[in-house]
Amino acid sequence: MNIQFENPDKVNGLMTLTIETSDYEQKVEKTLKDYRKRAQVPGFRPGQAPMSMIKRQYGTSVKVEEVNRLLGEKLYEYVRENKIQMLGEPLPNEERQKPLDFEGDGPFEFVFDIAVAPEFKAELSGNDKIDYYNIEVDDKLIDQQVQMYQSRGGQYEKAETYQSRDMLKGDLRELDEQGNTKEGGITVEAAVMMPEYIKVEDQKKLFDGAKLGDIITFNPKKAYPDNDSEVAALLKLKKDEVADMTADFSYQITEISRFAPAAVDQKLFDQVFGEGTVKDEKEFRQKIAESLKPQLLVDSDYKFLQDVRAYMEKKVGKLEFPDALLKRIMLNNNKDKGADFVEKNYEQSIVELKWHLIKEQLVAAQGIKVEDADLKNIAKEAARAQFAQYGMSNVPDEYLENYANDMLKKRENIDGLVDRAVDVKLTDALKKVVKLNEKSITLDEFNKMMQGK
């Protein structure tokens, strides 16, 4: 086999592979002999059919299969051994690739266009200065967490008089034009309402100061204009059944429930951090601060890697890419979406490709490798973060371990976990390489900055 590679402009490569008869004939012959041993041909005993018949029937398809196998194997072997940084898949050259006749013998010549990554250096050192934002755990943030835990540990209590945000239960009855209960009209017993969420102010005010047993007259359609789904849910009807409804309804309050946040006491301390872990409110707040720091560190590190990206993209400068060829590759990978999709998304794909190439060099320079233990740790942290969203801060390690193992069993999770593990290890490494311009910032300020405000 003969392989030639041309790369005059450094990014558009042309590879010509010539496969001679001698490259494939021995393997083809062996495969056909194996076919003959297994062939069931009418008029011949098993394995005794003439070889000429086997070749006539299977020869071309076996040859095509073997030539394609050789082609792929040698092409990628050449790319690997010659350290060609190929982007995407090779595509047949549209001008120099000649039609091939596999009915005859070789040589067979294949000509491929190969997109090659541009040459550049992505390096960082102590001379490079990058911002790093340390998010403060201040009293306001701790107060918010305390309130969140109080809310999750709270419960509804019975009340006599309605206040904003109370939940009501009562009997709904449709009224006629004279304001009397309509005979055969709509009736809903134990209908649940939260007047706080009524959209129209004059309808909402009808419930102000209402007491247990009071009868309120209101109009559901006026209370929830342009929201037939809300009205239908309240009246236990289908949406199309309330479209033309205009009637008033009476609502006799049979129950008032008021949400009471949990008290900041030992019961709450034990719920959040486990029995006996925290003894008083001061320790509770300290423990909350400790639990927040790792979460905020994740946010700080994420911002740092974003800033590294922006810094490196500027430092590396504009790169030349084989645009026409990359668009062909993109179109080949998105045949169902067409050329318009390629044109619309190409520029952004190049932005991402540039960062991918920069990141590859940074990862290689730091000698970063992802091991099974790294994936397990990332999966456990993902589990811990998910439990934390529900206020569960003291999840036993065995539960995190089981959750992580389940994540790792699903192939669709692996690529994301690998990417995350690479980002974590790269961030940790680069924080020790560059000069950090450390800045203290509140979480509110950090969030506004991330939102571009």
Steps between C-alpha positions, in 0.01 A plus 500: 500500500618849415393808701573859407401804703502859375447792738623816325292756695530311832123465553368333181647153464475266201569132559535247217495131586574241232401143585671237286363154422770347717371699801167319511505187283632260765235601755226491237607151392494374857156650564359342184639161601323538835180586314540188287526279810170635631316546168178306445476482118229285338653202313822497705591351832577755775842652441538344151361778279744613228720790608417681175134504600583635849717773346227594254243526778703655781830618355419867439324561833784332694755709309312824569475415870872421528608809301283724723643338812856556376416854395372605843775319688789645299356850475462542877831323561674753274326792675598367841862417416557833324327696778253668264237680709199417285173686554189293439489214251684477166278565196549374142656769282231626262739571210776238507314193622439279195220242475611158621421166336523225760408233245858513378832478682692788662665734536222710657576865564321698768536875542382667821472858619618532859438802721811571707505703820695827479842510667526721808631499857270530800716561806446642847750592770540715810531801271134464406261675739135390517217613730373262766179586691472382860129500585442611859277304735336804664215529751247569226585177321486301826164664584365388162610142567347504848170623352516228234547230766219654707272493198579138420448398861182704544136392494147634458307592814129577540397869529174691567556809282643522147839664443702540183643169372261287707340198337121476510267206468129553442183423305444667163147553366394663174263796539217617275451856379318592824794381711327185624641151483417375151285190488696226326799730481867412549593393852849413624549388858833544680639719218852619578600861430791734569355849446853645499534368145179653365605720209247784532532728802130572564423127500795430731388768750165322549685249720677756721430433869266209422423268791423135536137445391478823294339488156686692229340583166748525214527433128756232396524626140571854618743371764703307244462684167657335197564184703222251437725220625503655849123545500441147372726354771317694774154395376601141414396546136662464160665808355253537213207486747600830666573697183168690502435497876407836660324399824592608853564232761461489876789357699435396861827467688519172695873500576789749513855363494804716566855391426726525803875475438686264730646653813878540513543241773659161571240319292598702192872459573456122515291491180762689302831368631414182690416436862733666749737646238400860581414625851393863453421767239858627489631152413210461254603813311868398508409159361295663224798721413725195480253318274467802270872546439547191277191595297626855451847370411343312209351830375832683545690228313244500218543877455879460515500244217275731297752780552788269407317424178446867415860581588642216290277567201629858496860393561496239220333743261322421177557150361465390141265207443417309178154657490370350176604149602370533856164615362491189280577284804233679705246452221593132470432459873170690480351384171147522637546870591645629175737777388304780672563336836872483423522867399303610806706299751845487343651808666399386849631150429839654414498697827445174689757315288764764572445465876506120468842514333634749756370288784658186354841667516445628856390153614803339335738759650370425851516124444134461589350153477157389616492182705203292615534652848462850350174401330370348825581822690330718238191276506488518881530880493216515246292284735592717800400816311169347398416401858607847618236656273239332720665616822662164571847588626584191702444222247693186605797414281352159413203672333730726301704195403194312375373805311842546338518133401160525331616806305816322384302201373328717239715553193327829415636651825866411447602768247355775717672365810834476316468860378415614851795307648737656245369850582541444875855368470600768246359776721686372806823477301477844337423674831851396601659601168371852432512806726155534658354849528277412795186703566239467775139522388153435642280234344255766378783690331635177353160401360449845345843476341420154358174632361687780327340776707 
